[in-house]
Amino acid sequence: MPVQRLKAFLDKNDIRYVLISHSRAFTAAATAAITHIPGKEIAKTVMVKVDGQLAMAVVPASRHLDLKAMEDELGTYEIRLVTEVEFQNVFPDCELGAMPPFGTLYGLNVYVDSKLEEDPEIAFNAGSHRELMRMQYADWERLEHPRVLRIATRSKHERLEEERLTASRL
């Protein structure tokens, strides 16, 4: 069971969490829809290379990682997305693409978009495409010590929703 390593880590650190089982979902948007959790509260882990070093970029599921913004924030030479083949062996206890945003478990740096700080809780894949974990953002941040940056842009859906809300107020 992929979630065992993560649960042991959280239990060892006396962190409260909820594990949510759901039908199989391969995207953060699908997971949000199935679990009825807003996409802005689901932390999507995107694997990148920062100047050649593998790292995790964690952004709200309702947004997209902006590589140029991340380069600017970090002042780095190059940031690029990596293919699943490039990181599949780094997470032997996780289903491909369902890794939780815990770089400390895998020896990786973690960069998080500042939007995730706005909600008291976050949810994320727990190592499989059928399990989601929900916990306090403050607990996650305390364990991970991520570098908080502005690295995500609004998705088309999020922009349209904001426009609709603005129009309805007029």
N, CA, C and O of each residue as an XYZ file, in Angstrom:
680
protein
N       0.851     -1.186      0.000
C       0.000      0.000      0.000
C       0.899      1.253      0.000
O       1.658      1.460      0.947
N       0.823      2.078     -1.037
C       1.723      3.229     -1.169
C       1.686      4.219     -0.013
O       2.696      4.865      0.268
N       0.577      4.353      0.650
C       0.434      5.388      1.670
C       1.152      5.058      2.983
O       1.256      5.930      3.846
N       1.639      3.858      3.159
C       2.221      3.426      4.439
C       3.412      4.281      4.878
O       3.484      4.681      6.040
N       4.325      4.559      3.986
C       5.509      5.357      4.329
C       5.106      6.758      4.789
O       5.638      7.276      5.771
N       4.174      7.355      4.077
C       3.694      8.695      4.423
C       2.975      8.683      5.770
O       3.209      9.557      6.604
N       2.115      7.712      5.983
C       1.403      7.623      7.259
C       2.378      7.445      8.422
O       2.209      8.069      9.469
N       3.384      6.609      8.250
C       4.372      6.385      9.315
C       5.110      7.684      9.640
O       5.358      7.984     10.808
N       5.457      8.444      8.618
C       6.145      9.719      8.799
C       5.262     10.708      9.564
O       5.724     11.366     10.496
N       3.999     10.809      9.167
C       3.082     11.742      9.839
C       2.783     11.289     11.262
O       2.735     12.112     12.176
N       2.583      9.990     11.457
C       2.316      9.469     12.802
C       3.514      9.706     13.727
O       3.340     10.072     14.889
N       4.711      9.499     13.215
C       5.930      9.719     13.997
C       6.024     11.177     14.458
O       6.526     11.464     15.544
N       5.537     12.088     13.620
C       5.583     13.517     13.936
C       4.294     14.025     14.581
O       4.094     15.231     14.725
N       3.416     13.081     14.970
C       2.173     13.404     15.668
C       1.304     14.410     14.905
O       0.787     15.371     15.476
N       1.158     14.159     13.593
C       0.366     15.024     12.713
C      -1.002     14.390     12.488
O      -1.116     13.198     12.204
N      -2.023     15.207     12.620
C      -3.396     14.743     12.352
C      -3.683     14.869     10.862
O      -3.335     15.871     10.237
N      -4.312     13.858     10.306
C      -4.655     13.846      8.884
C      -5.881     12.978      8.679
O      -6.263     12.186      9.541
N      -6.481     13.146      7.522
C      -7.613     12.317      7.120
C      -7.234     11.680      5.791
O      -6.751     12.360      4.885
N      -7.451     10.398      5.679
C      -7.199      9.684      4.438
C      -8.539      9.456      3.760
O      -9.467      8.919      4.366
N      -8.638      9.864      2.502
C      -9.880      9.767      1.753
C      -9.673      8.813      0.585
O      -8.849      9.062     -0.295
N     -10.426      7.722      0.587
C     -10.389      6.789     -0.538
C     -11.422      7.243     -1.561
O     -12.513      7.686     -1.202
N     -11.070      7.129     -2.827
C     -11.984      7.559     -3.894
C     -11.750      6.687     -5.117
O     -10.775      5.939     -5.181
N     -12.647      6.789     -6.080
C     -12.452      6.033     -7.313
C     -11.230      6.591     -8.046
O     -10.849      7.747     -7.862
N     -10.646      5.768     -8.857
C      -9.383      6.098     -9.536
C      -9.498      7.407    -10.312
O     -10.446      7.614    -11.070
N      -8.510      8.294    -10.109
C      -8.451      9.570    -10.826
C      -6.995      9.870    -11.143
O      -6.122      9.711    -10.290
N      -6.738     10.303    -12.369
C      -5.363     10.523    -12.803
C      -4.967     11.988    -12.895
O      -3.802     12.293    -13.148
N      -5.906     12.895    -12.695
C      -5.563     14.315    -12.712
C      -6.052     14.959    -11.417
O      -6.967     14.457    -10.765
N      -5.430     16.073    -11.060
C      -5.838     16.790     -9.853
C      -7.266     17.316    -10.000
O      -8.022     17.339     -9.029
N      -7.632     17.734    -11.203
C      -8.992     18.232    -11.431
C     -10.021     17.122    -11.235
O     -11.077     17.350    -10.645
N      -9.719     15.937    -11.723
C     -10.636     14.805    -11.543
C     -10.737     14.421    -10.074
O     -11.823     14.107     -9.587
N      -9.619     14.443     -9.369
C      -9.631     14.140     -7.940
C     -10.482     15.151     -7.183
O     -11.250     14.780     -6.295
N     -10.347     16.422     -7.531
C     -11.151     17.471     -6.895
C     -12.634     17.225     -7.119
O     -13.437     17.344     -6.194
N     -12.992     16.884     -8.341
C     -14.408     16.640     -8.657
C     -14.952     15.425     -7.908
O     -16.059     15.476     -7.372
N     -14.195     14.350     -7.865
C     -14.637     13.116     -7.207
C     -14.785     13.307     -5.698
O     -15.731     12.804     -5.092
N     -13.849     14.033     -5.099
C     -13.835     14.172     -3.636
C     -14.596     15.401     -3.140
O     -14.759     15.590     -1.935
N     -15.058     16.230     -4.067
C     -15.791     17.463     -3.716
C     -14.946     18.420     -2.871
O     -15.459     19.110     -1.989
N     -13.663     18.446     -3.154
C     -12.747     19.377     -2.498
C     -12.363     20.413     -3.547
O     -11.968     20.044     -4.652
N     -12.470     21.701     -3.227
C     -12.110     22.724     -4.221
C     -10.676     22.552     -4.717
O      -9.773     22.236     -3.943
N     -10.481     22.767     -6.022
C      -9.166     22.630     -6.626
C      -8.116     23.520     -5.998
O      -6.930     23.189     -6.020
N      -8.533     24.651     -5.435
C      -7.568     25.563     -4.809
C      -6.992     24.988     -3.518
O      -5.967     25.466     -3.033
N      -7.647     23.959     -2.953
C      -7.167     23.321     -1.732
C      -6.385     22.045     -1.990
O      -5.798     21.476     -1.070
N      -6.375     21.592     -3.242
C      -5.629     20.374     -3.570
C      -4.245     20.768     -4.057
O      -4.103     21.531     -5.013
N      -3.239     20.245     -3.397
C      -1.848     20.523     -3.744
C      -1.402     19.535     -4.813
O      -1.337     18.328     -4.579
N      -1.102     20.063     -5.974
C      -0.656     19.256     -7.110
C       0.870     19.295     -7.146
O       1.469     20.371     -7.153
N       1.491     18.129     -7.167
C       2.944     18.036     -7.212
C       3.406     17.927     -8.657
O       3.017     17.008     -9.378
N       4.237     18.871     -9.070
C       4.785     18.889    -10.422
C       6.289     18.698    -10.310
O       6.959     19.424     -9.576
N       6.809     17.741    -11.023
C       8.247     17.460    -10.953
C       8.989     18.329    -11.963
O       8.623     18.421    -13.135
N      10.047     18.962    -11.460
C      10.861     19.862    -12.283
C      12.338     19.588    -12.034
O      12.710     18.917    -11.071
N      13.163     20.115    -12.914
C      14.606     20.164    -12.674
C      14.970     21.633    -12.575
O      14.680     22.424    -13.472
N      15.615     21.986    -11.465
C      16.073     23.342    -11.209
C      17.590     23.316    -11.362
O      18.307     22.762    -10.529
N      18.058     23.926    -12.443
C      19.491     23.893    -12.756
C      20.053     22.473    -12.662
O      21.125     22.251    -12.099
N      19.309     21.520    -13.224
C      19.756     20.132    -13.298
C      19.410     19.262    -12.111
O      19.637     18.053    -12.156
N      18.859     19.844    -11.031
C      18.516     19.075     -9.829
C      17.009     18.812     -9.782
O      16.211     19.738     -9.926
N      16.626     17.565     -9.581
C      15.222     17.201     -9.468
C      14.609     17.853     -8.232
O      15.224     17.867     -7.166
N      13.394     18.394     -8.373
C      12.705     19.056     -7.260
C      11.199     18.952     -7.467
O      10.723     18.586     -8.542
N      10.462     19.283     -6.408
C       9.005     19.303     -6.460
C       8.516     20.752     -6.460
O       8.960     21.570     -5.655
N       7.600     21.052     -7.372
C       6.899     22.332     -7.364
C       5.459     21.988     -6.993
O       4.831     21.158     -7.650
N       4.937     22.616     -5.952
C       3.605     22.288     -5.453
C       2.702     23.496     -5.678
O       2.955     24.584     -5.161
N       1.642     23.282     -6.462
C       0.736     24.368     -6.824
C      -0.711     23.917     -6.606
O      -0.987     22.717     -6.590
N      -1.638     24.869     -6.437
C      -3.042     24.488     -6.334
C      -3.488     23.780     -7.618
O      -3.062     24.149     -8.712
N      -4.329     22.782     -7.484
C      -4.813     22.037     -8.646
C      -5.565     22.936     -9.621
O      -5.654     22.625    -10.809
N      -6.103     24.039     -9.131
C      -6.856     24.957     -9.983
C      -5.952     25.889    -10.791
O      -6.444     26.720    -11.555
N      -4.648     25.756    -10.629
C      -3.692     26.650    -11.301
C      -2.657     25.852    -12.083
O      -2.601     24.624    -12.013
N      -1.838     26.592    -12.832
C      -0.770     25.994    -13.626
C       0.577     26.496    -13.123
O       0.702     27.652    -12.718
N       1.577     25.632    -13.149
C       2.930     26.036    -12.802
C       3.460     26.952    -13.904
O       3.362     26.627    -15.087
N       4.013     28.082    -13.517
C       4.599     29.049    -14.440
C       6.120     28.934    -14.307
O       6.710     29.469    -13.369
N       6.739     28.237    -15.246
C       8.181     27.988    -15.176
C       8.989     29.278    -15.226
O      10.003     29.393    -14.538
N       8.562     30.244    -16.023
C       9.277     31.520    -16.117
C       9.204     32.255    -14.783
O      10.205     32.805    -14.324
N       8.033     32.270    -14.160
C       7.899     32.922    -12.848
C       8.787     32.229    -11.822
O       9.388     32.890    -10.975
N       8.875     30.906    -11.891
C       9.706     30.162    -10.953
C      11.183     30.488    -11.176
O      11.932     30.675    -10.217
N      11.601     30.556    -12.439
C      12.978     30.955    -12.738
C      13.277     32.340    -12.185
O      14.328     32.565    -11.585
N      12.344     33.271    -12.390
C      12.534     34.642    -11.911
C      12.609     34.685    -10.386
O      13.470     35.363     -9.826
N      11.716     33.967     -9.717
C      11.684     33.954     -8.246
C      12.966     33.366     -7.659
O      13.492     33.865     -6.664
N      13.461     32.303     -8.287
C      14.651     31.631     -7.769
C      15.950     32.231     -8.295
O      17.019     32.003     -7.727
N      15.856     32.999     -9.381
C      17.064     33.550     -9.980
C      17.958     32.463    -10.541
O      19.184     32.555    -10.464
N      17.343     31.427    -11.108
C      18.098     30.289    -11.625
C      18.286     30.395    -13.129
O      17.654     31.205    -13.807
N      19.152     29.572    -13.608
C      19.471     29.532    -15.021
C      18.373     28.826    -15.820
O      17.916     29.327    -16.848
N      17.957     27.646    -15.327
C      16.973     26.876    -16.087
C      16.099     26.028    -15.173
O      16.576     25.353    -14.261
N      14.806     26.089    -15.452
C      13.851     25.189    -14.806
C      13.046     24.548    -15.928
O      12.563     25.226    -16.835
N      12.914     23.243    -15.849
C      12.129     22.547    -16.868
C      11.308     21.440    -16.231
O      11.671     20.893    -15.190
N      10.200     21.123    -16.874
C       9.397     19.977    -16.461
C      10.175     18.712    -16.785
O      10.944     18.677    -17.745
N       9.974     17.684    -15.990
C      10.628     16.410    -16.286
C       9.579     15.380    -16.668
O       8.417     15.476    -16.271
N       9.999     14.415    -17.429
C       9.093     13.349    -17.839
C       8.961     12.319    -16.727
O       9.806     12.247    -15.835
N       7.919     11.539    -16.782
C       7.717     10.498    -15.778
C       8.872      9.506    -15.768
O       9.238      8.989    -14.712
N       9.441      9.240    -16.922
C      10.569      8.316    -17.006
C      11.745      8.835    -16.184
O      12.486      8.045    -15.599
N      11.924     10.164    -16.136
C      13.048     10.754    -15.416
C      12.916     10.654    -13.895
O      13.918     10.713    -13.183
N      11.675     10.503    -13.389
C      11.530     10.456    -11.929
C      10.868      9.187    -11.403
O      10.681      9.060    -10.193
N      10.515      8.260    -12.259
C       9.777      7.077    -11.814
C      10.506      6.275    -10.744
O       9.857      5.692     -9.875
N      11.827      6.230    -10.780
C      12.583      5.440     -9.798
C      12.789      6.166     -8.472
O      13.237      5.554     -7.502
N      12.471      7.452     -8.413
C      12.658      8.238     -7.191
C      11.570      7.924     -6.163
O      11.779      8.100     -4.962
N      10.418      7.464     -6.629
C       9.265      7.197     -5.767
C       8.842      5.730     -5.868
O       7.764      5.438     -6.385
N       9.666      4.815     -5.389
C       9.363      3.396     -5.565
C       8.103      2.931     -4.836
O       7.527      1.900     -5.184
N       7.679      3.688     -3.830
C       6.501      3.293     -3.054
C       5.236      4.022     -3.499
O       4.210      3.948     -2.824
N       5.301      4.724     -4.626
C       4.140      5.473     -5.126
C       3.783      5.035     -6.545
O       4.640      4.610     -7.319
N       2.498      5.151     -6.860
C       2.092      4.968     -8.240
C       2.620      6.160     -9.030
O       2.685      7.278     -8.518
N       2.992      5.914    -10.270
C       3.562      6.951    -11.118
C       2.601      8.139    -11.234
O       1.454      7.980    -11.653
N       3.081      9.327    -10.861
C       2.273     10.537    -10.952
C       1.405     10.807     -9.737
O       0.643     11.773     -9.742
N       1.492      9.991     -8.699
C       0.645     10.176     -7.514
C       1.466     10.445     -6.260
O       1.024     10.156     -5.148
N       2.653     10.994     -6.439
C       3.523     11.220     -5.293
C       3.014     12.371     -4.432
O       2.537     13.380     -4.952
N       3.117     12.216     -3.117
C       2.701     13.283     -2.204
C       3.754     14.396     -2.193
O       4.902     14.152     -2.563
N       3.386     15.607     -1.776
C       4.325     16.733     -1.793
C       5.275     16.738     -0.596
O       5.407     17.745      0.100
N       5.924     15.619     -0.369
C       6.850     15.477      0.755
C       8.241     15.146      0.241
O       8.649     13.984      0.223
N       8.964     16.174     -0.175
C      10.324     15.991     -0.657
C      11.253     15.439      0.401
O      12.234     14.770      0.074
N      10.958     15.711      1.682
C      11.814     15.201      2.756
C      11.873     13.680      2.762
O      12.868     13.099      3.194
N      10.819     13.035      2.288
C      10.811     11.569      2.236
C      11.669     11.030      1.103
O      12.035      9.855      1.103
N      11.994     11.889      0.131
C      12.693     11.423     -1.061
C      13.965     12.223     -1.366
O      14.559     12.060     -2.432
N      14.381     13.082     -0.438
C      15.604     13.851     -0.624
C      15.513     14.947     -1.673
O      16.494     15.242     -2.355
N      14.331     15.554     -1.804
C      14.117     16.578     -2.823
C      13.757     17.925     -2.205
O      13.104     17.984     -1.163
N      14.185     18.998     -2.852
C      13.731     20.335     -2.469
C      12.280     20.508     -2.887
O      11.833     19.949     -3.889
N      11.553     21.296     -2.098
C      10.145     21.550     -2.384
C       9.925     23.054     -2.470
O      10.346     23.817     -1.601
N       9.254     23.456     -3.545
C       8.862     24.844     -3.767
C       7.341     24.867     -3.841
O       6.745     24.064     -4.560
N       6.706     25.779     -3.105
C       5.245     25.806     -3.048
C       4.738     27.187     -3.456
O       5.340     28.209     -3.127
N       3.631     27.195     -4.171
C       3.013     28.456     -4.548
C       2.327     29.075     -3.337
O       1.675     28.379     -2.559
N       2.478     30.377     -3.186
C       1.949     31.105     -2.024
C       0.429     31.008     -1.892
O      -0.098     31.204     -0.797
N      -0.280     30.714     -2.963
C      -1.744     30.595     -2.895
C      -2.185     29.475     -1.952
O      -3.249     29.567     -1.340
N      -1.388     28.434     -1.833
C      -1.771     27.322     -0.959
C      -1.773     27.719      0.512
O      -2.408     27.050      1.327
N      -1.075     28.790      0.863
C      -1.067     29.265      2.251
C      -2.405     29.885      2.661
O      -2.671     30.044      3.853
N      -3.239     30.232      1.696
C      -4.472     30.962      1.978
C      -5.550     30.122      2.650
O      -6.442     30.667      3.300
N      -5.481     28.819      2.505
C      -6.473     27.935      3.126
C      -5.830     27.190      4.288
O      -4.656     26.826      4.215
N      -6.578     26.961      5.349
C      -5.989     26.284      6.507
C      -5.649     24.816      6.250
O      -4.805     24.246      6.942
N      -6.296     24.204      5.264
C      -6.040     22.797      4.968
C      -5.614     22.618      3.525
O      -5.966     23.412      2.653
N      -4.852     21.565      3.289
C      -4.538     21.144      1.932
C      -4.830     19.655      1.820
O      -4.869     18.929      2.813
N      -5.030     19.231      0.595
C      -5.226     17.816      0.297
C      -4.281     17.469     -0.852
O      -3.937     18.333     -1.657
N      -3.865     16.213     -0.927
C      -2.899     15.820     -1.952
C      -2.926     14.310     -2.132
O      -3.394     13.571     -1.266
N      -2.410     13.866     -3.280
C      -2.274     12.433     -3.525
C      -1.415     11.823     -2.432
O      -0.414     12.401     -2.008
N      -1.822     10.653     -1.989
C      -1.105      9.975     -0.907
C      -0.323      8.779     -1.431
O      -0.168      7.778     -0.732
N       0.170      8.884     -2.664
C       0.974      7.811     -3.222
C       0.239      6.912     -4.189
O       0.844      6.053     -4.830
N      -1.070      7.106     -4.297
C      -1.842      6.309     -5.251
C      -2.886      7.201     -5.912
O      -3.153      8.316     -5.464
N      -3.465      6.686     -6.981
C      -4.509      7.423     -7.690
C      -5.888      7.164     -7.081
O      -6.907      7.560     -7.647
N      -5.915      6.501     -5.933
C      -7.167      6.197     -5.244
C      -7.223      6.735     -3.817
O      -8.224      6.543     -3.126
N      -6.167      7.405     -3.367
C      -6.147      7.905     -1.995
C      -5.668      9.349     -1.952
O      -4.679      9.728     -2.579
N      -6.401     10.122     -1.200
C      -6.100     11.528     -1.003
C      -5.915     11.744      0.485
O      -6.638     11.164      1.295
N      -4.964     12.563      0.843
C      -4.745     12.877      2.250
C      -5.063     14.351      2.452
O      -4.749     15.189      1.606
N      -5.696     14.659      3.593
C      -6.024     16.040      3.937
C      -5.440     16.340      5.306
O      -5.568     15.542      6.234
N      -4.791     17.508      5.429
C      -4.178     17.886      6.695
C      -4.076     19.402      6.771
O      -4.369     20.103      5.802
N      -3.662     19.897      7.919
C      -3.465     21.328      8.101
C      -2.267     21.785      7.273
O      -1.219     21.139      7.277
N      -2.426     22.898      6.567
C      -1.317     23.445      5.794
C      -0.132     23.756      6.714
O       1.016     23.475      6.370
N      -0.412     24.326      7.865
C       0.660     24.701      8.797
C       1.487     23.484      9.212
O       2.704     23.589      9.363
N       0.840     22.330      9.399
C       1.579     21.113      9.751
C       2.468     20.673      8.590
O       3.629     20.313      8.783
N       1.904     20.708      7.376
C       2.692     20.328      6.203
C       3.902     21.250      6.058
O       5.018     20.786      5.826
N       3.677     22.544      6.195
C       4.760     23.511      6.041
C       5.839     23.318      7.119
O       7.031     23.452      6.845
N       5.406     23.005      8.336
C       6.345     22.787      9.428
C       7.236     21.566      9.170
O       8.420     21.582      9.506
N       6.674     20.517      8.580
C       7.453     19.315      8.281
C       8.341     19.482      7.050
O       9.469     18.991      7.015
N       7.827     20.168      6.061
C       8.530     20.269      4.773
C       9.492     21.438      4.656
O      10.503     21.331      3.962
N       9.210     22.522      5.299
C      10.020     23.735      5.149
C      10.202     24.087      3.671
O      11.329     24.267      3.210
N       9.092     24.187      2.927
C       9.230     24.492      1.496
C       9.627     25.947      1.288
O       9.448     26.779      2.177
N      10.147     26.239      0.152
C      10.395     27.632     -0.215
C       9.100     28.142     -0.844
O       8.639     27.601     -1.849
N       8.517     29.181     -0.254
C       7.235     29.718     -0.712
C       7.497     30.787     -1.764
O       8.220     31.753     -1.523
N       6.899     30.598     -2.931
C       7.095     31.484     -4.079
C       5.763     31.764     -4.772
O       4.755     31.115     -4.492
N       5.776     32.719     -5.660
C       4.614     32.959     -6.533
C       4.945     32.309     -7.876
O       5.573     32.923     -8.739
N       4.510     31.055     -8.038
C       4.930     30.276     -9.208
C       3.771     29.689    -10.001
O       3.991     28.882    -10.904
N       2.547     30.079     -9.682
C       1.398     29.511    -10.388
C       0.560     30.622    -11.012
O       0.461     31.729    -10.483
N      -0.029     30.297    -12.133
C      -0.936     31.225    -12.802
C      -2.330     30.627    -12.826
O      -2.512     29.413    -12.731
N      -3.295     31.499    -12.954
C      -4.685     31.044    -12.990
C      -4.938     30.199    -14.236
O      -4.405     30.478    -15.310
N      -5.747     29.175    -14.076
C      -6.149     28.360    -15.216
C      -7.255     29.096    -15.970
O      -7.830     30.058    -15.460
N      -7.542     28.645    -17.160
C      -8.616     29.244    -17.962
C      -9.938     29.151    -17.201
O     -10.709     30.110    -17.174
N     -10.197     28.010    -16.588
C     -11.435     27.821    -15.826
C     -11.514     28.830    -14.674
O     -12.570     29.416    -14.436
N     -10.415     29.032    -13.968
C     -10.397     29.958    -12.839
C     -10.636     31.401    -13.305
O     -11.352     32.157    -12.650
N     -10.036     31.773    -14.431
C     -10.261     33.121    -14.974
C     -11.716     33.327    -15.361
O     -12.296     34.373    -15.072
N     -12.310     32.325    -16.018
C     -13.715     32.427    -16.428
C     -14.640     32.522    -15.219
O     -15.613     33.276    -15.231
N     -14.332     31.754    -14.176
C     -15.147     31.786    -12.955
C     -15.064     33.159    -12.287
O     -16.077     33.683    -11.824
N     -13.879     33.737    -12.235
C     -13.717     35.075    -11.647
C     -14.471     36.127    -12.464
O     -15.084     37.033    -11.900
N     -14.423     36.004    -13.796
C     -15.154     36.930    -14.663
C     -16.659     36.811    -14.434
O     -17.369     37.816    -14.389
N     -17.141     35.569    -14.289
C     -18.566     35.340    -14.047
C     -18.988     35.957    -12.731
O     -20.042     36.589    -12.655
N     -18.182     35.786    -11.686
C     -18.503     36.360    -10.387
C     -18.501     37.896    -10.420
O     -19.362     38.543     -9.824
N     -17.534     38.450    -11.115
C     -17.458     39.908    -11.248
C     -18.678     40.439    -11.988
O     -19.265     41.441    -11.581
N     -19.057     39.776    -13.064
C     -20.224     40.202    -13.855
C     -21.511     40.103    -13.043
O     -22.404     40.937    -13.194
N     -21.611     39.099    -12.191
C     -22.843     38.926    -11.404
C     -22.988     39.987    -10.328
O     -24.095     40.253     -9.859
N     -21.872     40.597     -9.933
C     -21.914     41.662     -8.912
C     -22.308     43.002     -9.504
O     -22.700     43.906     -8.765
N     -22.216     43.154    -10.816
C     -22.531     44.426    -11.477
C     -24.006     44.670    -11.627
O     -24.410     45.701    -12.165
